[in-house]
Amino acid sequence: MSLDAATPFTAQQLDAAGRELLFTEARTANSFSNEPVTDDELTAIWELVKWAPTAANTNPLRVLFVRTEEGKARLVEHMADGNKAKTASAPAVAVLAVDTKFYEHIPVLFPIRPEMKDHFASNEAASTATSQFNAAIQAGYLILAIRAQGLVAGPMAGFDAAGIDGEFFADGRFKTSLVVNIGHPGENPWFDRLPRLANEDALSWA
Ligand SMILES: Cc1cc2nc3c(=O)[nH]c(=O)nc-3n(C[C@H](O)[C@H](O)[C@H](O)COP(=O)(O)O)c2cc1C
């Protein structure tokens, strides 16, 4: 497989080890070891995420990687009480945010329809729905990319969003949507595995 545009892409099945690592055996981490995560690793995670698809190639997700003690102290203050200790133990934390003015990039990201910039700029309902939905699927891609990088993720929705926005995104353009701890598993990192829906409760066929 190649990212070289001259080489045609061919779909093929991921092997069993890859499926386990990304999906069936991977777990959500609730504690982290002292082993550091490098900026190169964090960048490599984004270099995967950015290729996964979004509507009209809008790419509305923005990521703030917090990995200094000072930055983590500012962040932990705004986490829900049950999420403070795990966030403090993570060597790196990704604060995911929606760029509310994502449409400003449309002329570059979607040059076949640059006028979509004006559509979103003048239609707040469409702009909000599109940016929130697509930033959310990018958040899912990010969790899988963390796993692909050989690290574990701990996504958390329990935080004071206005507090984090005020702390890190004071100009109001980026809106925090999810916080994801990143690192290597610490002591007792996994909660008991919870069941998943039976196929008949999740699937229908037409
Ligand atoms: C969007 C999202 C928000 C979550 N919020 C929290 C949270 O605030 N605190 C927490 O401890 N776990 C949180 N979790 C973790 C989930 O409970 C966990 O991923 C799920 O139970 C599956 O666990 P498993 O991967 O170990 O099977 C969140 C997960 C996701 C994807």
The ligand as an SDF file (V2000), in Angstrom:
LIG
                    3D

 31 33  0  0  0  0  0  0  0  0999 V2000
  -17.3810    9.6440   23.8620 C   0  0  0  0  0  0  0  0  0  0  0  0
  -16.9450    8.9010   25.0960 C   0  0  0  0  0  0  0  0  0  0  0  0
  -17.0760    9.4940   26.3420 C   0  0  0  0  0  0  0  0  0  0  0  0
  -16.6510    8.8250   27.4900 C   0  0  0  0  0  0  0  0  0  0  0  0
  -16.6630    9.4730   28.6970 N   0  0  0  0  0  0  0  0  0  0  0  0
  -16.0860    8.8910   29.7580 C   0  0  0  0  0  0  0  0  0  0  0  0
  -15.9060    9.6260   30.9810 C   0  0  0  0  0  0  0  0  0  0  0  0
  -16.2410   10.8150   31.0970 O   0  0  0  0  0  0  0  0  0  0  0  0
  -15.3020    8.9810   32.0070 N   0  0  0  0  0  0  0  0  0  0  0  0
  -14.8760    7.6810   31.9240 C   0  0  0  0  0  0  0  0  0  0  0  0
  -14.3240    7.1630   32.9010 O   0  0  0  0  0  0  0  0  0  0  0  0
  -15.0260    6.9680   30.7760 N   0  0  0  0  0  0  0  0  0  0  0  0
  -15.6080    7.5460   29.6980 C   0  0  0  0  0  0  0  0  0  0  0  0
  -15.7090    6.8500   28.5170 N   0  0  0  0  0  0  0  0  0  0  0  0
  -15.2150    5.4500   28.4580 C   0  0  0  0  0  0  0  0  0  0  0  0
  -16.3120    4.4070   28.1060 C   0  0  0  0  0  0  0  0  0  0  0  0
  -17.0980    4.1310   29.2190 O   0  0  0  0  0  0  0  0  0  0  0  0
  -15.6020    3.1490   27.5820 C   0  0  0  0  0  0  0  0  0  0  0  0
  -14.8600    3.5040   26.4350 O   0  0  0  0  0  0  0  0  0  0  0  0
  -16.5840    2.0330   27.2180 C   0  0  0  0  0  0  0  0  0  0  0  0
  -17.2440    1.5630   28.3610 O   0  0  0  0  0  0  0  0  0  0  0  0
  -15.8960    0.8640   26.5270 C   0  0  0  0  0  0  0  0  0  0  0  0
  -14.8620    0.3500   27.3040 O   0  0  0  0  0  0  0  0  0  0  0  0
  -13.8370   -0.7500   26.6960 P   0  0  0  0  0  0  0  0  0  0  0  0
  -13.1570   -0.0810   25.5240 O   0  0  0  0  0  0  0  0  0  0  0  0
  -12.8650   -1.0380   27.7870 O   0  0  0  0  0  0  0  0  0  0  0  0
  -14.6370   -1.9190   26.2700 O   0  0  0  0  0  0  0  0  0  0  0  0
  -16.1370    7.4980   27.3720 C   0  0  0  0  0  0  0  0  0  0  0  0
  -16.0090    6.9100   26.1050 C   0  0  0  0  0  0  0  0  0  0  0  0
  -16.3810    7.6000   24.9810 C   0  0  0  0  0  0  0  0  0  0  0  0
  -16.1760    6.9410   23.6310 C   0  0  0  0  0  0  0  0  0  0  0  0
  1  2  1  0
  2  3  1  0
  2 30  2  0
  3  4  2  0
  4  5  1  0
  4 28  1  0
  5  6  2  0
  6  7  1  0
  6 13  1  0
  7  8  2  0
  7  9  1  0
  9 10  1  0
 10 11  2  0
 10 12  1  0
 12 13  2  0
 13 14  1  0
 14 15  1  0
 14 28  1  0
 15 16  1  0
 16 17  1  0
 16 18  1  0
 18 19  1  0
 18 20  1  0
 20 21  1  0
 20 22  1  0
 22 23  1  0
 23 24  1  0
 24 25  2  0
 24 26  1  0
 24 27  1  0
 28 29  2  0
 29 30  1  0
 30 31  1  0
M  END
$$$$
